Amino acid sequence: MPSISIISVDSPPHIHMHPKKPEPTNTLLITQVPGDFFQTVILEALRDFFALYGEINQWVPLSCFSRIIVVYYNEDSAEQAKLNCDPLIIQPSYGSPTTLRVFRADRSPLFTRSPPSDDNFLRPPPVEKNFLISPPGSPPVGWEPIREDPPNRETLAEDLMAALRKLQLRERHGNREVLLEPEEGVGVGVYVEDADGSDSEEDDDELDWEYGTPSPARLRWKPAPTAMPPMPLTLR
């Protein structure tokens, strides 16, 4: 077990440029704590030393930050420890002494000695949104899986079949097909018209067309001639 001596040195009188009084707090921050000090024996010795100034509510060693947070029940205890322990010299039985600094920190809420209530913990989301988190939470109490309906065995649903029946060819006027005509002249009408404007004789030619031969529609199409670019005039 290492042997250490804790010596508190009275701070020399400071000339305060700003006479503003520090806000009362119940939390102190011990800084510049070496990594070797984060042992059970040394931490208990430091805690017992700071407990001489008042009852400690929280003692939080933070080895990764080389700091210790001390939270007192009483603000006067924290202020007395600040005035008497900054700086704080730790003299081991061998080696050079170590100087710790003590600073005031923001006020911390006190932990009650009674068992913590559910209000101190993060609550799960409502049951309606419980399955939206990833990974999803456990199902609610009394939940049982239901048997889903089998997939649709029909080719198309009844409403879709009724809509397709309305789009069947009703009339044909030359190159225009009437799929849906508004009732009494008011409503939406669906008409399909051949953009090429071919007559019935041309349609018969397309019906007699055989694969591998030029398409009649392609034979009727004549590309527009390309204009010659302007040529420079030469005078002789």
ABEGO torsion letter per residue (X at the ends): XBBBBBBBBBBBBBBBABABBBBBBABBBBBGBBAAABBAAAAAAAAAAAAAAEBBABBBBBAAAGBBBBBBABAAAAAAAAAAAOBBBBBBABEBBBBBBBBBBBBBBBBBABBBBAAABBBBBBAAAAAABOBBBBBBBGBBBBBBBBBBABABBAAAAAAAAAABBABBBEABBBABBBBGGBEBBBBBBBAAGBBAAAAAAAAABBBGBBBAAAAABBBBBBBBBBBBBBBX
